[in-house]
Amino acid sequence: PDLRCVAGDLEKVHGFCHDRGIQICAGSIFDELLTKASLLTRVQRFFGAPGELFVLFYAGHGRPGTGDWILQDEDVSLADILHLWNRRSGHGVLLIISDACYSGAWVMEAARLRSSNVVVQSSCAALERALDGVFISLWLLVQRLEVQETYALKHLESLDRHPCVYVAPELKPGRKPLPALPALGPGADPPVLLQLHSCHNLGPEIAVAPEISRPHGSARTGGLRRLHFAHNHHR
């Protein structure tokens, strides 16, 4: 399959991180032949690093019905990632961004499991196919405060794409705040999580982004942040 779109996504995210001094994990990879064992080994190493906010970004194929990441040999499920996350020692918040077809299924699964200290952001709903490069481009523009979240969501809705997000109960308003990405600029908020209010049939545990993604008055800390990217095929 054509990998040019995913390669472009990788360059955009790397550029964003470089501009803001966000450390990228050495295990990050863009490889159409990536295997499940290799990915999970890299993720386990990543989770073993010190940090406050861990961002795991995937751009590639998603499995119909589950949203699982399709690799060279086997699929990677949300349960596979959460198993490694729950085994790690120390505190932290895991933000999973899945830019893949049917990725909304991971949001629904995280809600069913009531996963702790985890945020799962999908680029589309559980029954939708992702559009190459569209979601992550808008996500980065929103992070840079160059585009308003409402505009980004309306644009995605015009394309019949409905990103959604799960936020662990303890990270919701009035509770533990979601750590902020560093150096986003004066007065910048924690990561903006895109979700359309019109997301359908996702259940009560699917959080509404404007309420949970930008808690006012949340403290910024100087803790180390790391990013890990596991790129595979285009959607």
DRENROTI-346174 format. One record per residue (C-alpha): residue number from 1; x, y, z. Coordinates in nm, 3 decimals, decimal comma, padded with zeros to 5 digits. Each point is the difference from the previous one (the first is absolute). Layout:
# DRENROTI-346174
  num     east    north       up
  NUM        X        Y        Z
...
This chain:
# DRENROTI-346174
  num     east    north       up
    1   00,000   00,000   00,000
    2   00,095   00,363  -00,049
    3   00,183   00,125   00,310
    4   00,051   00,361  -00,105
    5  -00,289   00,138   00,206
    6   00,119  -00,166   00,321
    7   00,353   00,122  -00,063
    8  -00,142   00,350  -00,027
    9  -00,183  -00,044   00,331
   10   00,326  -00,106   00,163
   11   00,180   00,309  -00,126
   12  -00,277   00,230   00,124
   13  -00,004  -00,148   00,349
   14   00,379  -00,008   00,025
   15   00,014   00,364  -00,107
   16  -00,256   00,094   00,264
   17   00,196  -00,178   00,272
   18   00,333   00,145  -00,110
   19  -00,138   00,354   00,002
   20  -00,124  -00,040   00,356
   21   00,283  -00,196   00,153
   22  -00,205  -00,316   00,050
   23   00,220  -00,306   00,024
   24  -00,068  -00,276  -00,252
   25   00,068  -00,354   00,115
   26   00,291  -00,172  -00,175
   27  -00,226  -00,299  -00,070
   28  -00,227   00,199  -00,229
   29  -00,023  -00,155  -00,343
   30  -00,158   00,026  -00,343
   31   00,006  -00,348  -00,153
   32  -00,250  -00,184  -00,217
   33   00,154  -00,330   00,118
   34  -00,038   00,076   00,370
   35  -00,098  -00,310   00,200
   36  -00,211  -00,026   00,313
   37   00,289  -00,124   00,212
   38   00,224   00,284  -00,114
   39  -00,263   00,265   00,067
   40  -00,087  -00,130   00,345
   41   00,368  -00,024   00,094
   42   00,048   00,363  -00,098
   43  -00,312   00,109   00,187
   44   00,106  -00,188   00,313
   45   00,338   00,173  -00,009
   46  -00,173   00,332  -00,050
   47  -00,229  -00,053   00,299
   48   00,304  -00,075   00,214
   49   00,136   00,353  -00,047
   50  -00,065   00,272   00,258
   51  -00,281   00,232  -00,094
   52  -00,328   00,166   00,086
   53  -00,182  -00,011  -00,333
   54   00,063  -00,282  -00,249
   55  -00,135   00,054  -00,351
   56  -00,028  -00,308  -00,221
   57  -00,091   00,094  -00,358
   58  -00,090  -00,252  -00,270
   59  -00,077   00,069  -00,365
   60  -00,082  -00,306  -00,206
   61  -00,260  -00,261  -00,084
   62  -00,278  -00,080   00,248
   63  -00,193  -00,326   00,016
   64  -00,375   00,018  -00,078
   65  -00,205  -00,070   00,312
   66   00,282   00,050   00,252
   67   00,218   00,289  -00,121
   68   00,303  -00,216   00,085
   69   00,329   00,102  -00,160
   70   00,080  -00,223  -00,297
   71   00,369  -00,088  -00,012
   72   00,206  -00,230  -00,221
   73  -00,082  -00,319   00,191
   74  -00,266   00,059   00,266
   75  -00,233   00,273   00,121
   76   00,071   00,210   00,310
   77  -00,302   00,053   00,224
   78  -00,075   00,263   00,261
   79   00,025  -00,278   00,258
   80   00,358  -00,068  -00,114
   81   00,097   00,364   00,062
   82  -00,186   00,028   00,330
   83   00,159  -00,321   00,127
   84   00,343   00,160  -00,036
   85  -00,120   00,332   00,141
   86  -00,153  -00,161   00,310
   87   00,321  -00,192   00,070
   88   00,220   00,309   00,015
   89   00,108   00,144   00,334
   90  -00,050   00,364   00,085
   91  -00,264   00,254  -00,085
   92  -00,093   00,162  -00,327
   93  -00,271   00,047  -00,259
   94  -00,010  -00,182  -00,333
   95  -00,146   00,181  -00,301
   96  -00,061  -00,234  -00,295
   97  -00,069   00,168  -00,334
   98  -00,117  -00,252  -00,257
   99  -00,027   00,141  -00,351
  100  -00,136  -00,313  -00,164
  101  -00,319  -00,129  -00,152
  102  -00,259  -00,110   00,258
  103   00,214   00,148   00,280
  104  -00,313   00,108   00,187
  105  -00,032  -00,365   00,105
  106   00,299   00,052   00,232
  107  -00,181   00,290   00,164
  108  -00,303  -00,221   00,060
  109   00,219  -00,282   00,136
  110   00,187   00,234   00,236
  111  -00,336   00,121   00,131
  112  -00,118  -00,359   00,051
  113   00,318  -00,081   00,192
  114  -00,006   00,330   00,192
  115   00,373   00,024  -00,055
  116   00,185   00,203   00,264
  117   00,236   00,292  -00,073
  118  -00,060  -00,047  -00,371
  119  -00,134   00,224  -00,274
  120  -00,084  -00,151  -00,339
  121  -00,050   00,233  -00,297
  122  -00,131  -00,136  -00,329
  123   00,005   00,167  -00,339
  124  -00,343  -00,137  -00,093
  125  -00,294  -00,196   00,139
  126  -00,010  -00,377   00,034
  127  -00,172  -00,058  -00,333
  128   00,190   00,261  -00,201
  129   00,312  -00,010  -00,212
  130   00,272   00,256   00,073
  131   00,112   00,253  -00,259
  132   00,371   00,013  -00,074
  133   00,169   00,292   00,172
  134  -00,317   00,196   00,077
  135  -00,047  -00,061   00,372
  136   00,361   00,035   00,111
  137   00,045   00,318  -00,204
  138  -00,299   00,158   00,174
  139   00,105  -00,135   00,339
  140   00,340   00,165  -00,033
  141  -00,151   00,329  -00,115
  142  -00,225   00,000   00,306
  143   00,297  -00,075   00,228
  144   00,183   00,299  -00,149
  145  -00,307   00,215   00,059
  146  -00,001   00,083  -00,371
  147  -00,348  -00,142  -00,055
  148  -00,293   00,005   00,239
  149  -00,125  -00,335   00,120
  150  -00,354   00,076  -00,116
  151   00,123   00,064  -00,355
  152   00,199  -00,323  -00,004
  153  -00,299  -00,199   00,119
  154  -00,234   00,159  -00,252
  155   00,245  -00,077  -00,278
  156   00,022  -00,365   00,108
  157  -00,377  -00,020   00,028
  158  -00,032   00,136  -00,355
  159   00,210  -00,298  -00,105
  160  -00,225  -00,238   00,198
  161   00,276  -00,078   00,246
  162  -00,071  -00,002   00,372
  163   00,307  -00,016   00,226
  164  -00,072  -00,095   00,360
  165   00,186  -00,040   00,326
  166  -00,005  -00,199   00,321
  167   00,135   00,161   00,314
  168   00,051  -00,201   00,318
  169  -00,246   00,102   00,273
  170   00,277   00,126   00,230
  171   00,119   00,242  -00,272
  172  -00,335   00,171  -00,045
  173  -00,075   00,356   00,122
  174   00,040   00,056   00,372
  175   00,238  -00,293   00,028
  176   00,356  -00,065  -00,107
  177   00,088   00,235  -00,292
  178   00,140  -00,132  -00,325
  179   00,369   00,099  -00,024
  180   00,078   00,267  -00,256
  181   00,226  -00,029  -00,299
  182   00,291   00,237   00,069
  183   00,075   00,327  -00,176
  184  -00,322   00,041  -00,196
  185   00,018   00,374   00,052
  186  -00,128   00,258   00,250
  187  -00,322  -00,109   00,165
  188  -00,020  -00,322  -00,198
  189  -00,213  -00,285   00,129
  190   00,063  -00,373   00,034
  191  -00,041  -00,212  -00,315
  192  -00,322   00,081  -00,180
  193  -00,199  -00,317  -00,056
  194  -00,227   00,012  -00,301
  195  -00,346  -00,145   00,039
  196  -00,325   00,084  -00,172
  197  -00,303   00,040   00,224
  198  -00,193  -00,181  -00,273
  199   00,195  -00,325   00,048
  200  -00,267  -00,266   00,000
  201  -00,050  -00,322   00,196
  202   00,320   00,032   00,202
  203  -00,153  -00,020   00,347
  204   00,016   00,219   00,313
  205   00,369  -00,062   00,075
  206   00,114   00,184  -00,313
  207   00,110   00,341   00,125
  208  -00,077   00,331  -00,167
  209   00,321   00,170  -00,106
  210  -00,059   00,368   00,094
  211  -00,068  -00,100   00,360
  212   00,291  -00,235   00,057
  213   00,275   00,092  -00,239
  214   00,073   00,352   00,117
  215  -00,056   00,027   00,376
  216   00,053   00,362   00,102
  217   00,259   00,066   00,266
  218   00,176  -00,333  -00,040
  219   00,359   00,024   00,113
  220   00,294  -00,043  -00,233
  221   00,284  -00,206   00,137
  222   00,354  -00,046  -00,117
  223  -00,016  -00,378  -00,023
  224   00,153  -00,181  -00,295
  225  -00,232  -00,075  -00,291
  226   00,070  -00,260  -00,262
  227  -00,167  -00,099  -00,323
  228   00,000  -00,332  -00,178
  229  -00,118  -00,053  -00,355
  230  -00,082  -00,340  -00,146
  231  -00,073   00,067  -00,364
  232  -00,115  -00,265  -00,243
  233  -00,201   00,007  -00,324
  234  -00,227   00,281  -00,106
  235  -00,366  -00,031   00,086
